[in-house]
Amino acid sequence: MPRLHALQRRRYPLVLAGFALLALAGCGKAGPDAAKQASAAPPPLPVTVIAVSARRVPVSLEAVGQAEGSREVEIRARVSGILEKRVYEEGSQVAAGALLFLIETAPFELAVQEARATLTQERSRRELAQTEASRLEPLVKDRAISQRELDTARATAVQSGGAIAVAAAKLKVAELNLSYTRITAPIAGVTGRALRSEGSLITANADSALLTTITQVNPLWVRFSLSEQDNNRIRGAERTARVQLVGEDGAVVAEGGKLNFTGSTIDPKLGTVQLRAEFPNRNARWMPGQFVKVRVLAGEQTAILVPQSAVLQTEQSRIVMTVGADGKAAPRPIQTAGWIGSDTVVTSGLKEGDRVIVDNLVKVRPGAPVQPHEPAAAPAPASR
């Protein structure tokens, strides 16, 4: 037994030494592979690129505007009286000349009758004066009366003619006031709410005379502002400029607009110029007070178009990522001048044939290798 223990003690060092040799051999074999894997570069990032080219494009400017009626009228009573009836339906479309309100007519009908009676009296007086003058004329020839009496009779006849004219004018005023008891729409448009209810006492030339409003929404006007620099780009082309309304997604939702007003002064505080465009607005799609995006197309310019998604905004400027001759991504500062549809108008910073990256921009790093492909093509899978 003692001899057996001695042999086991001799074997333990030999086993430990064998394990050590195996471990060293394994380390030596794995070391070069690990270093090779660590030094291997990542595969180029697949990106979609477009080759840009200069073209003639319209000068496009965008701004936020506010819609308003092309005509807005306050409906006011022109005579005082009791508001007898509201005829129209609030918020409805009315035609020009449509009856809106009725004011009590009895006092004005009596005034017309009185004025008509006064006119009749004055006509009778004139006839009497003319008859008297005609009767005195032969008496003057016979020297039965003096010439002065005849002249007085003739003057009375002339004065009666003047009194008839005054009475006729008063009759017209009375008839006009009677017509004002029927309040009608001066224009076609959409009515507002009634500000006075039936039975209210209306006083002409006072606040209570305002009864409602009418707004003409077809055509519709849109007011907006442009900076001095942008306004200078379209000066001289206002009459031929095309104006569009643009939706939130950038799609054109209304065509056929035209500029009908351009301000002649610049706001000293904001440095902007006021403009106004007119649009057809059938079916009252847009309402006064609504905010809309306006696009003005005026004249042409030579520029390069790139998708808006390809333009990045930095603290200093706007940039696009391009693919250089070495196959690596390179940032390029650009100058822009508005948008056309979903494309940004680039006026400087790019040249003919430059390849602009339009996707995977979050992953692209300056100087990193990329694998470019056309928009319709897909890159081949990288070999491993």
C-alpha positions as CSV (number, residue, x, y, z in Angstrom):
1,M,0.0,0.0,0.0
2,P,2.7,2.5,0.8
3,R,4.3,1.7,-2.6
4,L,1.0,2.3,-4.4
5,H,0.6,5.8,-2.8
6,A,4.0,6.7,-3.9
7,L,3.2,5.9,-7.5
8,Q,0.0,8.0,-7.5
9,R,2.0,10.9,-6.1
10,R,4.4,10.7,-9.0
11,R,1.6,10.6,-11.6
12,Y,-0.2,13.9,-10.4
13,P,2.6,16.3,-11.6
14,L,2.7,14.6,-15.0
15,V,-1.1,15.0,-15.5
16,L,-1.0,18.7,-14.5
17,A,1.9,19.3,-16.9
18,G,-0.1,17.6,-19.7
19,F,-3.1,19.9,-19.0
20,A,-0.8,22.9,-19.1
21,L,0.6,21.9,-22.5
22,L,-2.8,21.4,-24.0
23,A,-4.0,24.8,-22.7
24,L,-1.0,26.5,-24.3
25,A,-1.5,24.8,-27.5
26,G,-5.2,25.8,-27.6
27,C,-4.3,29.5,-26.9
28,G,-1.7,29.5,-29.6
29,K,-4.2,28.2,-32.1
30,A,-7.1,30.7,-31.2
31,G,-4.9,33.8,-31.0
32,P,-4.4,34.5,-34.7
33,D,-8.1,33.9,-35.5
34,A,-9.3,36.3,-32.9
35,A,-6.9,39.0,-34.0
36,K,-8.0,38.5,-37.6
37,Q,-11.7,38.8,-36.7
38,A,-11.0,42.0,-34.7
39,S,-9.2,43.6,-37.6
40,A,-12.0,42.8,-40.1
41,A,-13.9,46.1,-41.3
42,P,-17.8,46.2,-41.3
43,P,-19.4,45.6,-44.7
44,P,-20.4,48.7,-46.7
45,L,-23.9,50.1,-45.8
46,P,-26.4,49.6,-48.7
47,V,-27.9,53.0,-49.7
48,T,-30.1,54.3,-52.5
49,V,-28.6,57.1,-54.5
50,I,-29.9,59.4,-57.3
51,A,-27.7,61.2,-59.8
52,V,-28.8,64.9,-59.8
53,S,-29.0,67.2,-62.8
54,A,-29.8,70.9,-63.2
55,R,-33.1,71.8,-64.9
56,R,-35.4,74.8,-65.4
57,V,-38.0,74.8,-62.5
58,P,-40.5,77.5,-61.4
59,V,-39.7,79.9,-58.6
60,S,-41.7,78.3,-55.8
61,L,-42.4,80.1,-52.5
62,E,-44.5,78.8,-49.6
63,A,-46.2,80.6,-46.7
64,V,-49.0,80.2,-44.2
65,G,-52.1,82.4,-45.0
66,Q,-55.5,83.0,-43.5
67,A,-58.7,82.8,-45.6
68,E,-61.3,85.6,-45.6
69,G,-64.4,86.4,-47.6
70,S,-63.9,88.3,-50.8
71,R,-66.7,90.6,-49.7
72,E,-67.9,91.1,-46.2
73,V,-70.9,93.3,-45.6
74,E,-72.6,94.5,-42.4
75,I,-76.3,94.5,-42.6
76,R,-77.7,97.6,-40.8
77,A,-81.1,99.1,-40.4
78,R,-81.4,102.5,-42.2
79,V,-84.6,103.5,-40.4
80,S,-85.7,103.3,-36.7
81,G,-88.5,101.1,-35.7
82,I,-89.6,97.7,-34.2
83,L,-88.0,94.7,-35.7
84,E,-91.0,92.7,-36.8
85,K,-89.6,89.5,-38.4
86,R,-86.4,87.7,-39.4
87,V,-87.0,86.0,-42.7
88,Y,-83.7,84.2,-43.5
89,E,-82.1,81.2,-41.8
90,E,-79.0,81.9,-39.9
91,G,-75.8,80.6,-41.6
92,S,-77.5,79.9,-44.9
93,Q,-76.5,80.9,-48.4
94,V,-78.6,83.8,-49.7
95,A,-78.8,85.4,-53.1
96,A,-78.4,89.1,-53.8
97,G,-81.7,90.9,-53.1
98,A,-83.1,88.2,-50.8
99,L,-85.3,89.5,-48.0
100,L,-83.6,89.3,-44.5
101,F,-85.6,91.4,-42.0
102,L,-88.9,93.3,-41.8
103,I,-89.3,96.4,-39.7
104,E,-92.8,97.6,-38.7
105,T,-94.2,99.5,-41.7
106,A,-97.3,101.3,-40.3
107,P,-95.6,104.6,-39.2
108,F,-93.8,104.8,-42.6
109,E,-97.0,104.1,-44.6
110,L,-98.7,106.9,-42.7
111,A,-95.7,109.2,-43.5
112,V,-96.1,108.3,-47.2
113,Q,-99.8,109.1,-47.1
114,E,-99.1,112.5,-45.4
115,A,-96.5,113.4,-48.0
116,R,-98.7,112.4,-50.8
117,A,-101.6,114.6,-49.4
118,T,-99.2,117.6,-49.0
119,L,-98.1,117.2,-52.6
120,T,-101.8,117.3,-53.7
121,Q,-102.4,120.5,-51.7
122,E,-99.4,122.2,-53.3
123,R,-100.5,121.3,-56.8
124,S,-103.9,122.7,-56.1
125,R,-102.4,126.0,-54.8
126,R,-100.3,126.2,-57.9
127,E,-103.3,125.8,-60.2
128,L,-105.1,128.5,-58.2
129,A,-102.1,130.9,-58.5
130,Q,-101.8,130.3,-62.2
131,T,-105.5,130.9,-62.7
132,E,-105.3,134.1,-60.7
133,A,-102.4,135.3,-62.7
134,S,-104.2,134.6,-66.0
135,R,-107.3,136.4,-64.8
136,L,-105.3,139.6,-63.9
137,E,-103.4,139.9,-67.2
138,P,-106.3,141.5,-69.2
139,L,-107.1,143.8,-66.3
140,V,-103.6,145.3,-66.5
141,K,-104.2,146.0,-70.2
142,D,-107.4,147.9,-69.3
143,R,-105.5,149.7,-66.5
144,A,-108.0,148.2,-64.0
145,I,-105.2,147.0,-61.7
146,S,-101.6,147.9,-61.4
147,Q,-98.7,146.0,-62.9
148,R,-97.5,145.2,-59.4
149,E,-100.6,143.1,-58.5
150,L,-100.0,141.0,-61.7
151,D,-96.4,140.5,-60.8
152,T,-97.3,139.4,-57.3
153,A,-99.8,136.9,-58.7
154,R,-97.2,135.5,-61.1
155,A,-94.6,135.2,-58.3
156,T,-97.1,133.3,-56.2
157,A,-97.6,130.8,-59.0
158,V,-93.9,130.3,-59.3
159,Q,-93.5,129.8,-55.6
160,S,-96.3,127.3,-55.7
161,G,-94.2,125.4,-58.3
162,G,-91.3,125.3,-55.9
163,A,-93.5,124.1,-53.1
164,I,-94.7,121.3,-55.3
165,A,-91.1,120.2,-55.9
166,V,-90.4,120.2,-52.1
167,A,-93.5,118.2,-51.5
168,A,-92.6,115.7,-54.2
169,A,-89.1,115.3,-52.7
170,K,-90.6,114.7,-49.2
171,L,-92.9,112.0,-50.8
172,K,-89.9,110.3,-52.3
173,V,-88.1,110.3,-48.9
174,A,-91.2,108.8,-47.2
175,E,-91.4,106.1,-49.9
176,L,-87.7,105.4,-49.6
177,N,-88.0,105.1,-45.8
178,L,-90.9,102.7,-46.3
179,S,-88.7,100.6,-48.6
180,Y,-86.0,100.5,-46.0
181,T,-88.4,98.5,-43.7
182,R,-87.6,95.6,-46.0
183,I,-84.0,94.8,-45.4
184,T,-82.5,92.8,-48.2
185,A,-79.1,91.2,-49.0
186,P,-76.9,93.6,-51.0
187,I,-74.6,90.7,-52.1
188,A,-74.8,86.9,-52.4
189,G,-73.1,85.0,-49.6
190,V,-73.4,83.2,-46.3
191,T,-75.3,84.9,-43.6
192,G,-74.2,85.3,-40.0
193,R,-76.3,85.0,-36.9
194,A,-79.0,87.5,-36.2
195,L,-77.8,90.1,-33.6
196,R,-81.3,91.4,-32.9
197,S,-84.4,89.4,-32.2
198,E,-88.0,90.1,-33.2
199,G,-89.6,92.9,-31.1
200,S,-86.4,94.8,-30.6
201,L,-86.4,98.5,-31.0
202,I,-83.9,99.4,-33.8
203,T,-82.4,102.8,-33.9
204,A,-80.8,104.0,-37.1
205,N,-77.2,105.2,-36.9
206,A,-76.6,103.5,-33.6
207,D,-75.1,100.2,-32.4
208,S,-78.5,98.5,-32.4
209,A,-78.8,99.1,-36.2
210,L,-76.3,96.2,-36.9
211,L,-78.5,93.2,-37.5
212,T,-76.2,90.6,-39.1
213,T,-73.4,90.1,-41.6
214,I,-73.0,88.5,-45.0
215,T,-69.7,87.0,-46.3
216,Q,-69.1,86.1,-49.9
217,V,-66.9,83.0,-49.8
218,N,-66.8,82.3,-53.6
219,P,-64.3,83.5,-54.6
220,L,-62.2,83.3,-51.5
221,W,-59.4,85.5,-50.5
222,V,-56.2,84.4,-48.7
223,R,-53.9,86.9,-47.0
224,F,-50.3,85.9,-46.4
225,S,-46.8,87.5,-46.0
226,L,-43.5,87.0,-47.7
227,S,-40.1,88.1,-46.5
228,E,-38.5,91.0,-48.4
229,Q,-36.0,88.6,-50.0
230,D,-38.7,86.2,-51.2
231,N,-40.9,89.0,-52.5
232,N,-38.1,90.3,-54.6
233,R,-37.8,86.9,-56.3
234,I,-41.3,87.2,-57.7
235,R,-41.5,91.0,-58.3
236,G,-42.6,91.7,-61.9
237,A,-44.2,88.3,-62.3
238,E,-47.2,88.9,-60.0
239,R,-49.8,89.0,-62.8
240,T,-48.7,85.7,-64.3
241,A,-48.0,84.0,-61.0
242,R,-49.9,80.8,-60.2
243,V,-51.0,80.2,-56.6
244,Q,-51.9,76.9,-55.1
245,L,-53.2,75.7,-51.7
246,V,-51.2,72.8,-50.3
247,G,-52.4,70.2,-47.8
248,E,-50.5,69.0,-44.7
249,D,-49.0,66.1,-46.7
250,G,-47.6,68.5,-49.3
251,A,-50.2,67.6,-52.0
252,V,-51.9,70.4,-54.0
253,V,-55.5,70.7,-52.9
254,A,-56.5,73.7,-54.9
255,E,-55.4,75.2,-58.2
256,G,-56.4,78.3,-60.1
257,G,-55.4,80.9,-57.6
258,K,-54.0,84.3,-58.6
259,L,-52.5,87.2,-56.9
260,N,-54.9,90.2,-56.7
261,F,-53.0,92.4,-54.2
262,T,-49.3,93.0,-53.4
263,G,-48.3,95.5,-50.7
264,S,-46.3,98.5,-51.6
265,T,-44.6,98.8,-48.2
266,I,-42.5,96.6,-46.0
267,D,-43.5,96.0,-42.4
268,P,-40.6,97.7,-40.5
269,K,-41.0,95.3,-37.5
270,L,-41.3,92.0,-39.4
271,G,-39.6,92.8,-42.7
272,T,-42.4,91.2,-44.6
273,V,-44.7,92.2,-47.5
274,Q,-48.5,91.6,-47.5
275,L,-50.0,89.7,-50.4
276,R,-53.5,88.4,-51.2
277,A,-54.6,85.6,-53.5
278,E,-58.0,84.8,-54.9
279,F,-59.3,81.2,-55.2
280,P,-62.5,79.7,-56.5
281,N,-64.3,78.2,-53.5
282,R,-67.3,76.3,-54.8
283,N,-69.3,74.4,-52.2
284,A,-67.6,76.6,-49.5
285,R,-64.8,74.1,-48.9
286,W,-62.7,76.7,-47.1
287,M,-64.1,79.1,-44.5
288,P,-63.1,82.6,-43.6
289,G,-60.6,82.6,-40.7
290,Q,-59.2,79.2,-41.7
291,F,-55.4,78.9,-41.9
292,V,-54.0,77.4,-45.1
293,K,-50.6,76.8,-46.7
294,V,-50.1,78.8,-49.9
295,R,-47.6,78.1,-52.7
296,V,-46.7,80.8,-55.2
297,L,-45.2,79.8,-58.6
298,A,-43.7,82.7,-60.5
299,G,-41.1,82.7,-63.2
300,E,-38.3,80.1,-63.7
301,Q,-34.9,79.4,-62.3
302,T,-32.1,76.9,-63.0
303,A,-31.8,74.5,-60.0
304,I,-31.4,70.9,-58.8
305,L,-34.2,69.0,-57.2
306,V,-33.6,66.5,-54.5
307,P,-36.2,64.7,-52.3
308,Q,-36.9,66.6,-49.1
309,S,-36.1,63.5,-47.1
310,A,-32.5,63.7,-48.3
311,V,-31.9,67.1,-46.8
312,L,-30.5,67.3,-43.3
313,Q,-30.5,70.4,-41.1
314,T,-27.4,71.1,-39.0
315,E,-26.6,74.0,-36.7
316,Q,-24.7,75.8,-39.5
317,S,-26.6,74.9,-42.7
318,R,-28.5,72.3,-44.6
319,I,-26.6,69.4,-46.0
320,V,-27.0,66.3,-48.2
321,M,-24.9,63.1,-48.0
322,T,-23.2,62.2,-51.3
323,V,-21.2,59.2,-52.5
324,G,-17.6,60.2,-53.5
325,A,-15.4,58.6,-56.1
326,D,-13.8,56.4,-53.3
327,G,-17.2,54.9,-52.5
328,K,-17.5,56.7,-49.1
329,A,-20.2,59.0,-47.8
330,A,-19.4,62.7,-47.8
331,P,-21.5,65.6,-46.5
332,R,-22.2,68.5,-48.8
333,P,-23.5,71.9,-47.6
334,I,-26.3,73.3,-49.9
335,Q,-28.3,76.4,-50.4
336,T,-32.1,75.9,-50.9
337,A,-34.9,78.0,-52.3
338,G,-38.2,76.5,-51.3
339,W,-39.9,73.3,-52.4
340,I,-41.7,71.9,-55.4
341,G,-44.0,69.1,-54.4
342,S,-41.9,66.6,-52.4
343,D,-38.6,67.9,-53.7
344,T,-36.3,70.6,-52.3
345,V,-35.0,73.2,-54.8
346,V,-31.2,73.4,-54.4
347,T,-29.6,76.5,-55.9
348,S,-26.0,75.8,-54.9
349,G,-23.8,73.2,-53.3
350,L,-24.4,70.4,-55.9
351,K,-23.2,69.9,-59.5
352,E,-24.3,67.8,-62.4
353,G,-23.9,64.1,-61.8
354,D,-23.4,64.2,-58.0
355,R,-24.8,61.1,-56.4
356,V,-27.1,62.0,-53.4
357,I,-28.0,59.4,-50.8
358,V,-31.8,59.4,-50.2
359,D,-32.2,56.6,-47.5
360,N,-30.5,55.1,-44.5
361,L,-29.4,58.6,-43.6
362,V,-29.6,57.8,-39.9
363,K,-27.0,55.1,-40.2
364,V,-24.7,56.8,-42.7
365,R,-21.5,58.3,-41.2
366,P,-19.2,60.8,-43.0
367,G,-16.2,58.8,-44.4
368,A,-17.9,55.4,-44.0
369,P,-17.9,53.1,-47.0
370,V,-21.3,52.6,-48.6
371,Q,-22.8,50.3,-51.2
372,P,-24.9,52.6,-53.6
373,H,-27.6,51.4,-55.8
374,E,-30.2,52.9,-58.1
375,P,-33.7,53.5,-56.6
376,A,-35.2,50.6,-58.6
377,A,-32.4,48.2,-57.9
378,A,-31.6,46.3,-54.8
379,P,-28.0,45.7,-53.6
380,A,-26.5,42.2,-53.8
381,P,-26.0,40.6,-50.4
382,A,-22.5,41.1,-48.9
383,S,-20.3,38.0,-48.9
384,R,-19.3,36.6,-45.6
